Amino acid sequence: MEPDSPTVPKRTLTQILFVLFLRIVAMTCFWFGLQYWGMLVGYTLDGRGRFDLLSLPWQVAAPSLAVLFPVASLGLWLAVSWGPVLYALAAIIQFLMYNLWADIFGANVFVLLFHAVVALLYLLFRIAFWLEDRRRAEQVTPR
């Protein structure tokens, strides 16, 4: 009897580590999302971060990030292509908030460092995948 589905090739160590990396970032994105939701509903910051008490810039940024981070977390956890895109969008928003508009939102060096480290690691994984593909192509086509 033949199997119903074709065999799936074994994942390389780089692919396994990449999925693990994405899931760790997914958990932190979910945590960021929970922090924004907790702030918006008045659960944290002694209720001072409720939506109705926020300034207009925060009323725009906080709900956007409260939605973006959990959705990005789902995409990263499932290792689908739109997960890193939504994470990058949320990271860019936070970078702009805490770096460019620090006079409005305040400075948060930890968040900026976290996003920089994630971006660097993501770039390193992409280079590793490119090198793997190149090595695999060289093995298929002899010179």
C-alpha positions in Angstrom: 0.0 0.0 0.0 1.3 3.5 -0.9 1.3 6.4 1.5 -1.4 9.0 1.0 1.1 11.9 1.1 4.5 12.3 -0.3 7.4 12.0 2.0 8.6 15.2 3.6 12.3 15.9 3.5 14.1 16.1 6.8 14.7 19.5 8.2 18.2 20.8 8.6 19.6 22.0 11.9 19.3 25.6 10.6 15.6 25.1 9.8 14.9 23.6 13.2 16.8 26.4 15.0 15.0 29.0 12.9 11.6 27.7 13.9 12.7 27.7 17.6 13.9 31.3 17.2 10.6 32.3 15.6 8.7 30.7 18.5 10.8 32.5 21.1 10.1 35.8 19.3 6.4 34.8 19.1 6.2 34.4 22.9 7.8 37.8 23.4 5.4 39.3 20.9 2.5 37.8 22.8 3.9 39.3 26.0 4.2 42.7 24.4 0.6 42.4 23.2 -0.6 41.5 26.6 1.2 44.5 28.1 -0.5 46.8 25.7 -3.9 45.3 26.3 -3.3 45.4 30.1 -2.5 49.1 29.8 -5.4 49.9 27.6 -8.1 48.3 29.8 -6.6 49.8 32.9 -5.2 46.5 34.4 -1.6 47.8 34.7 -0.1 51.2 35.5 -2.7 51.6 38.3 -5.3 52.4 35.6 -3.4 55.4 34.3 -2.9 53.8 30.9 -6.5 53.4 30.1 -7.5 54.3 26.6 -9.7 57.2 27.5 -6.9 58.7 29.7 -4.2 58.5 27.0 -3.0 61.4 24.8 -3.8 61.2 21.1 -0.4 59.8 20.0 -0.8 57.0 22.5 -4.4 56.4 21.5 -3.2 55.7 18.0 -0.1 53.7 18.8 -1.2 51.5 21.7 -4.3 49.9 20.1 -2.4 49.3 16.9 0.4 47.5 18.7 -2.1 45.7 20.9 -3.5 44.1 17.8 -0.3 43.8 15.8 1.7 42.0 18.4 -0.6 39.0 19.1 -1.4 38.5 15.4 2.4 38.6 14.6 2.9 36.2 17.4 0.5 33.7 15.8 2.2 34.1 12.4 5.6 33.6 14.0 4.5 30.6 16.0 3.1 28.9 12.9 6.3 29.9 11.0 4.2 31.4 8.1 5.5 34.1 5.8 3.3 36.9 7.1 4.5 36.5 10.7 7.9 38.2 10.3 6.2 40.9 8.2 3.8 41.8 10.9 6.5 41.6 13.5 8.7 43.9 11.4 5.8 46.4 11.1 5.3 46.4 14.9 9.0 46.7 15.6 9.3 49.6 13.2 6.4 51.3 15.0 8.0 50.8 18.3 11.4 51.9 17.0 9.8 55.2 15.8 7.9 55.6 19.1 10.9 55.1 21.4 13.6 56.6 19.2 12.3 59.2 16.8 9.4 60.4 19.0 11.0 59.7 22.4 9.8 63.2 23.6 6.2 62.0 23.2 6.4 58.3 24.1 9.5 58.2 26.3 12.6 56.2 25.7 12.7 52.4 26.0 16.2 51.1 25.4 15.3 47.5 26.2 12.7 47.3 23.5 15.0 48.9 20.9 17.9 46.5 21.8 15.5 43.5 21.7 14.3 44.5 18.2 17.9 45.1 17.0 19.0 41.7 18.3 16.0 39.9 16.6 16.7 41.7 13.3 20.3 40.7 13.4 19.6 37.1 14.2 16.9 37.0 11.5 19.4 38.3 9.0 22.0 35.7 10.1 19.4 32.9 9.6 18.5 34.3 6.1 22.2 34.3 5.2 22.6 30.7 6.5 19.6 29.6 4.4 21.1 31.3 1.3 24.4 29.5 1.9 22.6 26.2 2.3 20.6 26.6 -0.9 23.8 27.6 -2.7 25.7 24.5 -1.4 22.7 22.3 -2.3 22.6 23.8 -5.9 26.3 23.2 -6.3 25.9 19.5 -5.4 23.1 19.0 -7.9 24.8 20.7 -10.9 28.4 19.4 -11.4 30.9 21.7 -13.1 
